Amino acid sequence: MAAAPQRRAVLGLSGLLLASCAVAQAGPVGSGLLPGAVPYAYAGWVGRAGALCAAFPPAVIAAQVKTESDWNPRAVGPAPARAQGIAQFLPAAWARYGRDDDGSGTADPLEPGDAIMAMGRYDCALAADLSTGQGSGRLRGDLTSLALAAYNAGVGAVLAARGVPPYPET
């Protein structure tokens, strides 16, 4: 019996859900991730962050980290925002969602465990915030897509667009 061909996707936030579904459908291992899809050092964090809410399972968290930083814990986004770390946090969001999850004594967006868990908390909070608008029909799109767009462009942009904003990076 021939092995199923692996599907590849170009990861951008618009294709993030398709990529995560391809990862999960291609041969789930544990929490829906292919072996090697997540660097070994981060797999436990991705699993824990992906267990925080139904809208963001591990495969979506993994695809989001891949898109945000390509697993680079020292990534710094372009000016003027200069988002930091593997999960590309801005200072205001980090102040709200960042914690010392890895037990190092500091909450740091450049520490992958802290950042991946903060990403999961932030994603779930965005999904909760947007669920009312999505459920009432004021917002178009599925909840995970809306929350991913808000992570990238902000809740205000999602509300103004009544769905995923038409920005190339979103």
N, C-alpha and C positions, 0 to 999 in steps of 0.2 A: 504494500500500500504506500503510495507516494505521500510525502509530507505536504501539507497545505503550504502554498507560497506565502511568505511573509509580506504584508502590505506595509508600504512606507508612505508617510505623509509629510508634507512640508508644514512645520508647526508655526502657526501664527494664531493669535487668539481666535480668529474666525474659524480656523480649522482644528482648534484644540479638542473639541468634543469628538470630532471624527477620528482624530489621532488616538484619543484615549479609548474609544470603542474598538479601533483596530487592534490596539495593544491587548485589550481584554479578550477579544474574539479570537485572536491568533493562537491562543494556547495559554489559558490562565494558569498561573502558578501561585498558590497561596491566595493573595488578595487581588487577583486579576491582572497581575503583572508578568510579563515575559521575563525569563531569566536574563539578567544583564540589562534590562530596561532602565533600572535604577542603579546607580553606583552602590556597591555593597554597604559602604559606610553610611548611606542615607536611607536605606530600605526600611529600617525600623521606624525612623521618623516619619517617612511617607505613610507607612501603615498606620501609625498612631494618629497622624493628622487626618488621614482618610477615614478614620472611624468616628470623627467628631459629629458629622451630620450626613444624611443620605444624599444631599445634593453634590457632595464632594468626596466620592470614594477614592481610594488610593490611586487608581489609574488616572483620574482627573488631576489630582494633586501632582503626580509625577509629570504629566504632560504640561502642567502649568509651570512647574519649576524648570523643565527643559526649555520652555518658551521664554521665560523671564530671564534666565541666566545661563542656560546650557550647563547647569550643575556647578557653576563657578561661585564658590562662597565669597570671593573677593570682588565680584562684579560691581561696577559702579556705572549707573546709567548716565546718559548724556545730560548736559546742562540744558535748562536751568534746574531741573528737578534733582538730578544726581541721586537717584534711588540707589540703595545699598544692598549688597549681599545676594545670596542665592535666591531669595524671594523678592528682591528689589523693593524694599520698604522705604517709604518717605518718612521723615521724622515724626510727623503728626500721627500717622497710622501706627508706627512703631511704638510711640508713647502709649497708645491705647491697647495694643494687642501683644506687644512684646513682653516676654517673661523669661526667667532663667529656667527653661525646661531641661537643659542638659546638666544642671547642678554645678556649673562652673563658678558660681558666685556672682555672675553678672548677666544681665539680659542684654544681648548684643546681636544686632542684625547681621553681623559677619560670622556668627557662630551658627552653623547649619541646623543643629537641633532646635535651637531657639527660634530661628527664622522659619523653618518648615512648620513647626507647631503654631507659630503666630500666623502664618499664611492660612492654615486650616481654621483657626479661630476667626480670622478676618473674613475668609470666604463664607463661613457659616453665618456670621453676623450679617454680611451683605445679602445672603440668600433670605434670611429671616426678614430683613428690612424691606426687600423687594417683593416678597411673597404676596403681600396685600395688593399691591398694584398689578402684579401678574395675575392673581386670582380674580380680580375685579375686571380684568380686560383692559385696564388703562395702559398696561405694558404688553408688548408683543414679544413672544419668544418663550423658550423654556427657562425655568428658574436658574439652572446652572449657567446657561449662556448669559443671562442678564447679570448674574453676580460676577462672572468673569469679566464682562464688559465694565462693570462698576469698579472692579479691582484695578483695571487698566485706565479707565477714563474718568472715573468718579461717579457717584450716585446721581449727582445733578445732571451730568451729561446723559445718563441712561433715562432719567425721568423726562428731560427735555426732548429726547429723540423718541420717547414712548417705546423704547426697545434698545437694541444694540446701536450705538451711534455710528454714523457713517465715516468714521475716521480710519485711515489705512492701517494704523497700528492696532486698532481695536478689532 
